[in-house]
């Protein structure tokens, strides 16, 4: 390019605003505002940080405005203070929220009557006996009603599930005659004619079948004359126990419920849901509220607020209650965020709004506007919020207390099922329970006769039965006790299931390996119990297990306990331990990423899933009680299906 051309180009650049200047430099005076061609990394960093902080603050403000209403004690649309000018009420569901399913809730406490036979002063009498029957869906949220229940403790459950010894006139095994007997009838016996020959109770065929079955059990094929396992039929092999074989896990997986879930739902925490309740009998507002999330203090606060608009806290029959439940700030329990009361019009029967009270951020209740109108169903309903679903353990307690079942009876119920199901897992909507009890005596004491628990598609039943020696226990329809000889989560509190049985990527070595047990996370020092009666085989350091204990039980079962911080005093090989005895304490020894118990079960030397393997029962009824037990089952089923007596309370509030 010739000089003339360069001059013309320079003139054009200068006319466009370009000018000659020094190169950019970072040598600006430290702490001073940069000038001209100077750059300051400190000022640049400050500018970027200011921008990021602004974005985070704006994002937090938007989150609180649109998504964060659950972080406050009461959402704005739930409060709607009455001092605000009247506007179209907002719905309790925020725009954009998924519509939660609404389920009918069954909550029946009924009295059924039957004529039973009993012996009084040597006389056989038939009289009418009332029984208390409960049929209810399991509570889908934990409230203040179950806030003070006992912690989940396997040792306490062992004690609560023990059989009891009673007198011969115990209420177990009642002879039920039906409902046609009025009043009290005395039974008199007379001598039979000499020519009368009763039919044989045992035929030759049934006797021979019994002997043949006993011999087959004793000398099972290939058994070398040893006694067969009492809990298994002769054709039951190791494969039926869910043992891992070369081809993978075989057998039937028990106690497994498949639920769709996402990580987001798992971590979201409690949410809001609404209950709609019908008052079945006129009376005080206090009783239905105390059974639906209110404690005494909360009721006193809300009743004081309602007195400003209601002349009385008594409600008529047919009144409706809408209770909006939401999370508490300092506990994993739902509390009432809003209560709306509706009274039926005496003339037209129309349901009309009477009053609404809502919880403020300061923790007190104030009067509010009527929430969005709904069509009230005939049945009680409740929104199902999957984040609110409690554990089976707490749901049983919540449901039992709602139906005034004695805590001692509830403790026995959860203890009897603790050996068969995982009480720490969440329930599913629609799970239910049925209970049959005797009526309270003069001292207020009741006896449990039957309990049926439906979880998913599986129903488990236990019937009360007394043997001739006066021992009372509960048996399933096959005559086996509800408890099993091994506990599945043998540490205080049950622990948190951190890793399941099966193939997984090892958290330390990052390679896919077989996880031979389950990891139950708990804090260091948590007591570990013996899963069942047995003899200590190992109590030592074992490679990646760290401090490890192995217990040998009967019938080829072994249990292992790894990563312990220390062993209990006196625990060493050869020592015999009892179920529930403390053998060690949770730690993180060996190949471990945190304090937990690695618990495993082996059957005949093969690892099985501790949470699903079929475990032998603790006790079975002998053949001599088969007829009497079948009769007990028939009688209980009749009582559970019978129409209620006139004094029935159709449904609890």
N, C-alpha and C positions, 0 to 999 in steps of 0.2 A: 504494500500500500504506500503510495507516494505521500510526501509531507502535506500537499494541498488537501488530499482526501482525508488524512488524519485530522487536519484542522477543522474541516467541515463537520466531521463526525463529532469532534469534541464540542463544537459550537452547538450542534443539535442536542447532545446530551445535557449541556449546561442549560439550554433553553427549556428542556423537559424537567429540570429540577435537580439533576444530578450535579454533584460537585466533588472535587478532589478532597480527600480527608485521610486522616491516619487510620491504620488498621484497628479492628476491635481489640480490646485488651481487658484482662481480668485484674489488672494492677490498680484497682480503685482503692482509694483511701479507706482503710478498715473502719467501719462504723459510720462513714459519711454517705450521703446520697450520691449515687453514681452520676457522672456528667458526661455529655458528649458520647465518645466511643467507648466508655468504660462499662464493664459488666461486674456485678456483685453477686456471687453465688449465695451469700447470706440473704440478700434482698429477694433473689429468685426463689430460694427455699421458703422464705416467709410468705411470699405471694401464693405459692402452690399450697402450703399448709392452710392459709386462710381460705382458699377456695374449697379444699377438701372438708374443712370444718363446717363451712357454710352448707355444703351438700349434705353432710351427716345431720346437721341440725334441721334442715328442711325435710330430710327423709324421716327423721324421728317425729317431727310435727305432723307430717302427712300420715304416718303409721297410726299415731294416736287418734288422729281425726277420723280415719276410715277403718282401721283394723284393730286398734288397741283398746276398744271399749271394755274388754274383759279384765283389763288391769285395774279398773276402778270398782269400787264396791257396788255401784249401781250405774247401769248404762243410762244415758240421757233419756232414751225413749221409754225406759222402764220407770223413770221417776215422774216426769211430766207434772211438776208442781202445780197445785191448784191455783196458786197466785198468778200463774201465767195466763194471758188472754186465751180464751177458748179458740182452739184450732182443730183441724182434723187430726185425730190421734194417730201417732205413728205406730207401726206394727212392731212387735217385739223382735221380729227378724229384720236384720239390717239388709238393705238392698244388696244383692249379690251373694248373700249367704245361701248355702244349700238348704233346701227344705228338709228338715229332720223328720224321719218317720214317726208317726204317732201310734202307739200300741194300746190296746185295751188292757187294763190291769185287773186281775181277778184277786179279790181279797175277801174271802168268806170265812166267818167264824160262826159255826152252827151247833145247835144242840140236837142230837139224835137220841131216840129212846129205843130200848130193846128189853125184852123180858129175859132175865137171867136166873139161873139156878144157883143157890148158895145154901150152905149148911149153917144153921144158927142153933146153938144149944142142942145139937144132935138131931135137929129137925131139918129136913130138906124143904126149902121154900123157893117159890118162884115169885119174883117181884120185878117191877119196872126199874131199870137202871138208865140214867141219862149219861151220854158220852159227849165229849167236846170234839168237834171235827173242824180242822183248819184246812182250807184249800186255797192256795194263793200263788201268784207269780212271784218269783224272787225279786227283791228290791233292785232297781236298776241304778241307784245312786246311794252313796253313803252320806248320812246326815248326822245331826247331833244325837239322834236316837241311839246310835251305836258308837258314840264317841268315846265311851269309857269301857268298851268291851275288853276282855283279856287279850294280851298279845298272843299271836300264833305260836304255840309251844308244844312240840311233839311229846315231851315228857308229861306235861299236864294232861294231854289227850290219852296217853296210855292209862293213867290213873282213872280218868273219867269213863273209860270204856270197859272197865273191869266188871265181870258179872257180880250180882249181889245174891245173898242168901236170905230168903223170906220164909214166913210161916206157910203152912199148907193152905190157908184160906186167903192167899194172896189173890189180887184181882186178875192176875195173868190166867190165861186159858179159861175164860168164862164160858159156861154152857148157855148159849143164847137160844131162846125158844121162839123168837119172833115178837110181834107187836099185839097179838090178839088177846093176851092175858091182861085183865084189868085187876088192879089192886094186888093183894098178896095171897098166894095160894099155897097151902101146905100139901106136901107130897107124902102119901102113905104107901107102904109096901106090904105085900101079902105073899104067902107061900105059894109056889107054883105046884101044880099037880104032879104027882110022881111019874105020870106017863109022859110029861113034857121033856123032850130032848132038844136042847138048843143046837143050832147049826154050828159046825166047827169054825173057830175063828181063823185057823190056819189049815189050809188044805195040804194034802201030800205033795201036790205039784209045787206050791209056793215054798214049802219047806225044802224040797230038793233043789229048787232054783236058788234059794238062799245059800245052801251049802256049797253048790257048785260055784257060785259067784265068789264066795269066800275063799275057796280053794284056788280059783283062778287068780284072785288078788294076791294070795300068799305065794303061789308058785307061778308068777308071770313067765311068759316065754323068755328063756335066756336069763332068768333071774337068779339062778343057782340057789333057789330055795330061800332067798332072803325076803323079808316082808316088803311088799310094794308100798310106794308112797300113798298115804291115805288121801291126799288131795287130788290125785290123778287117777283117771280110769285106766284099766289095763292097756288100752290101745293108745295111751298118751305117751308120746316120746319127747325127746329134747326139742325137736323142731317145733312142737306145739307151744313151747315156752318162749318163743320169740328169740331163739339163739342165733347168733351170727354163724353162718356156715360158709363154706367156700363160695357158694353162689350168692351170698349176701344175706340180708335179714329175712328170715322166713317166719311163718306163723301169722297169727292175727294180731294186728296192732289194737290194743285196748285203750280206752280213755283218751282218744284223740279227737279233737274238735278242730275243723279247718275254718278259719275266719279270715276274710279279706281285711288286710290292714296295710297301712303305709307307715314309713318312718316318721312322716310329718304328724300323723294322727297319734303315734305312740308318744311323741315328745311334746304334743301340744298342751297337755295339762287339762284341767277341768274346764267345762264350758257351761252355758246356761241351758236350762230346759224347763218346761212348764207342766204342771200337773193340774188336771181338772177333776174335782172331787164332788160327789153328791152327798149331802147330809141325809142319812137314812132315817134318823130319829131326832126329833126336836130336842134341843138341850144346849149346853154351854159350847161356845166356840173353842174352848180350851182343849177338850179331848181330841177332836180331829186335827188340830194344829200340832199338838205335841206328838202325834203319830206321823206327822208329815214334815219333819225338818225343823220345827220350832223347839227350842228349849224353854225352860221356865222363865228365864230372864228376857228372852226375845218376846215371848208371849206377853209378859207384863208391859213391855215397851209398846208393842203394837196395840194392845187393848187400851192403853192410856190414850193413844192417838185416835183410835176409832171412837172413843167416847165423845169426841167433839162433834161427831155427825150421827152416831147411833145411840139410841136411848138405852140399849142393853147389849151385852155381849152374847146373849142367847140367840140362837138361830132356829128358824122353823124347819120342819121336815121338807125336804125337796130343795133346800137352798144349795147353791153352787159356790164352790171355792176355786179360784184360779190362783195357784201359787207358782210364782216364777222363782226358780232356784238358781243360784249362781255360786261361783267359787268364793271361799273366804280368803282373806289376805294372808293369814298366818297358819293355815292348816289345809290338808287335803280332804276337806269336807265341804259339802254344799250347804249354803245357808239361804234363808228366804230373802230374796231381793224385793219382791213385791207380793202383796196379797190383795186380791179383789174379791168382794163378797157380792153375791147376787141373790135376791129374794124372789120367790114365785108370787105373782099377783093372786090374791085370794079369790078373785072373781074370774079372771080370764086364764089364770095359770101361766101367763107370760113371765119369763125370767127377766127381771129388771135389775140394773146395777144399783147397789146400795152404797158402797164405799170402797175406796182403794187407799192402801197405805204402802209407801215405798221407802227403801233404805237409802240414806244419803251417804256421801263420802265421809261424813263425820261419825257414822255409826248409829244414827238415830232414825226413827221412822217419822215420816210426815205424810200428810194427806196428798193424794195425787188424783189426776184425772182418770177417767175410765179408759182402759186399754182398748185396742181394736176389738170390735164386736166379733163373736164367733157363734156358730150354731152348737149349742150344748148337746153332747151325745147322752144317751141313756146310761151308758156304762162309764165308769171312771177311766180316764186316759192319761197317758204320760208321754212326753216327747222322749225319744231314745237318742241320747247323745253318747256315742261310743267312748268318748274320752271320760265319761262319768261312770262307766260300768265298774262296779267294785269287784273285789275278789269273791270267790265262792264262799270263803270263810266269813267275810264281813257281811255279805248279802244275806246269808242264813241268819246271822245275828240281827241284822236290821229288820228282816221279815218277822222273825220270832218276837222281837220286842214290840213290833207294831200290833201283833196279835196277842199280847199279854202272856206269852209263854214264859214260864219260869226259867231263869238263867241256868239253873242246874240241869234242867231238861235240855236246853239248847247246847250246853257244854257236852252233854252225852251224845247228842245228835251229831255234832261236828266231829267228835272223837271217833264215833263208829264209822264215819265215812272217810276219815283221814287216812286209813290204810288202803283205800281203794281208789281214791281220786286225788288230784292235785288241788288242794284247797286254796292255793295261792294264785291260781290262774283266774282270769276275769270270766264272769258269767257272760252268757249271750242273752239277748232279749227273747223272752218267752220261756226261759227256764222256770221251773215251778217246784213247789214242795207241798206235800200232803201230810197231815199229822192227825193222829187219833189219840185222845187222852181220856182218862176217867174224869168225872166232874170233881171239883174241889171238895174235900171233906171239911169237917168242922174246923180243922187246923189250917185249912187252905192248901193242903197237900194234894198233888195230882200224880198219877202214874202214866207214863208214856206206854202206849200199846202198839203203835205202828208209826212208821215214817217212810214216805216215798219221795225220792229226790229225782227230778227229771232234769238232766243237763244235755242240751242238744236233742239227739234222737234216742238217748239211752236213759232208761229209768231203773233206778236201784231201789229195792224195797227191803225193809227190815221189820220182822214181826217179833213181838215179845213172846217168850215161851218159858215156862217153868218146868224143870225136870222133877222127878220124884224125890230127889234129895233136897229140894227147895231152892236150887240154884236158878236164878232168873238171868237170861241173856237174850240178845236179839239175833235172829237168824234170817238169812235170805230165803227165798222160796225153795231153794234146794237143801235147806237145813244146815247151812254153814254160817258161822258168825261173820259179822261185818268187818271185823278186824283181821289183819293178816300178820304173819309172824315177822315181817321185816317192814320198817318204815322207809319211805322213799327219800325223805329229806332230813337226815339225822343231825341237825344242828339247831341251836336255839334260834327261834324266829323263823326257821325254814330256809333263810338265805334268799338271795336273788339269783334266778337262773341266768348265769352269764354265758354258758356255752353248753350246747346239747350233745348228746351221744351221736357218733357217726363221723364220717369223713369231713375234714375241715382243713383250712390253711392254718398251720401252726403259728400262733401269734409271735413267737420268737424266731423260729427257724425259717418262716415264710415258705414252707413246702407243704404240700397236701399230705396229711397223715390221718390215721384212724384215731379218733378221740374215744377212748375206751370207757368213759364214764360221763358224768355231768359235773360242771363247775358251778358251785353255789357260793356266790360272793357274799361276804360279810366282813365286819371289821375284825382286825387282829385281836385275838384273845377270846372270841366267841366260843362257848363250850360246844364240843362235838360229842354226840351220843353214840352208843352202840346201836346199830340198826335193829339188832335182834339178839336173842340169847346165843352164846357161842363161846369159843376158846380162842384166845389171842395166838395167832400163828407167827406174826412178825410185828415188831415194834422197834424200828431202826431206820437209819438213813438208806434210802433206795434211789440211787441214780437221780433221774429228773424228777422223781416224786418228792424229793426232800425227806422230811421226817414223815414216815409212812407206817400205818397200822393195817394189818390184815387179820380178819376174824373169820374163823371157820364155823359155819352153822350146820344144822342137820340137812339131810337129803341132798347133799352135793352143792349147797349154796355157800359162797364166800363173799365177803364185802371188804372193800379197800378204802382207806381214808388218807389222802395225800396232802402235801404242802403244809403240814401242821407247824405251829410255832414251838410247841412243846407237848409232851405226853402228860397225861394225868398221873398222879402219884400211884405207884403200885402196878402200873401197866407194863407188862413184860410177857414174853412168850410163855405159854402154858397156863396163864391166868384165865379163869372162867369169868365172863362178864354177863350181865343181865341187860335186857332191852331197856334203853333209856339211861344207862349208866354213863357218866362222863368218862371218856377215854383220852381226850386231848383237847387242843384249842386251835382255832383257825390261825393260819400264818401265811407266809409267802416263801417258804423254803423250796429249794430245788429250782427247776425251770418254771418260773412263775412271773407274771406281770403285775400281780397285786394280791392282796389277802383274799383267799377263798379256800373252800374245801373241794378237792377233787374226789368225788364219791363214785365208786364203781361196784357192780355186782357181777359175779361169775357163777354160772351154773354148769357143774361138771367140767370146770376148767375153761369154759368159754365165756367171753364177755357178752353181756346183754344190756339193753337200755334200762337203767334203773327206774325211769318214769313210766314205762309202758309194759315191762315184762310181767307176765302173769305170775303172781306170787301165791304160794300155798296158803290156804286158810288156817286159822289158828285152831279151830275146833269145829266139829261136825256132830249133829245129832245122831245117836245110834239108831239102829233099825227099829228098836222097840217103840220109839216115839213117832214113827212115821204116820200112823193113823191119827193120833191126837194132834200132831202138828198140822196135818192137812186140814183137820177140822177147824183149827184156830185160824188158818189162812182164809178158809171159806167164810167164817163168821166175821172176820175183820173186813173182808171185801164187801160183804153184805152191808155192814155198817157204813162203809164209805160210799155206797151207792144209794142207801136208803133216804127217803124224803125226810127233811128236817122236822123237828117237833114245832108246835105252834109258837113256842117262845124263841124261835130262831131270830138271830140278828143277821139279816140277809147279807150285809156287807159292811165291812169296817170303813170308816172314813179315812 
